[in-house]
Amino acid sequence: MMATRAQPRPDRQEPVRSGESNRDFEFTTADFTRIRDLIHRSAGISLSDHKRDMAYSRLARRLRARGLDTFRQYLDLLEAENNPAEWEAFTNALTTNLTAFFREAHHFPILADFVPRRAQPVSVWCSAASTGEEPYSIAMTLIEALGDSGARQASVLATDIDTQVLAKAEAGVYQFDQVKHLSPERLKRFFLRGTGAHAGMVKVRPEVRALVRFEQLNLTDRDYQLRSSFDAIFCRNVMIYFDKPTQAQVLARFEPLMKTGGLLFAGHSENFTYVTQAFKLRGQTVYELTRDATGTRTPQRASGATHHHSTSGVAA
């Protein structure tokens, strides 16, 4: 047995959990607590207790890849080396990417109705792009709403913290099963069908791909280094991984990047009403920026259910 495993540990006697006895590596409560702290500090992600098995299975691959024997060794190395590539692998391993074309479909008709009434050219930021289905759905909606010529002036910025999923997104290639629920009209207009060795695959058409620019971005960074402003921001199903203070910080960074009257699209289980005063609820998980062109806050409607209270500093 390695000496590092024989050293006394304060949590050595903790009970073995169901399913843990046949693991390749010891995985203590202290290890998981340290992982939770590191991923929260580096990416703002709050791992709940039930993510313990997920953290083990995904990070055990990094231990094998680095030829290490314990999670303590790996986490020590992660902090001591401070290697951007290993931090990237650590973050990628703990990032969950669930997405689909036109997921939460009620948002896209709202976007389609909104963009023709905006000053052109229209710009949209998809801040959790994952493997690309969401930004490409936005691009398709812009083409349908603005027409081919109008959409050519529009742009979609697609960002994500996970570089692996961004690489897949940039390729724009998917299994046919991922698009088979779309209408025949959309399939024909926006996708190329694979043949031969690529049978069963589809690729987004060049005119759709041309609207989207992919970049790596961490939403918990202090400065996003984005110098453009947006008519709409999609931040769906990512805030659920952040605690309330982190949510408030991210929303505060969104505000100066939005044009007057801009829309913020949230995920189905996310509610920003009590996190920020910068946005007011306009519809089902759709928020509108509350300031006007002069930077003045627009008055809140007294009759609605959207009273706003700051919760900055309150734990989730």
Secondary structure, 3 states (H helix, E strand, C coil): CCHHHHCCCCCCCCCCCCCCCCCCCCCCHHHHHHHHHHHHHHHCCCCCHHHHHHHHHHHHHHHHHHCCCCHHHHHHHHHHHCCHHHHHHHHHHCCCCCCCCCCCCCHHHHHHHHHHHCCCCCEEEECCCCCCHHHHHHHHHHHHHHHHHHHCCCEEEEEECCHHHHHHHHHCEEEHHHCCCCCHHHHHHHEEECCHHHCCEEEECHHHHCCEEEEECCCCCCCCCCCCCEEEEEECCCHHHCCHHHHHHHHHHHHHHEEEEEEEEECCCCCCCCCCCCEEEEECCEEEECECCCCCECCCCCCCCCCCCCCCCCCC
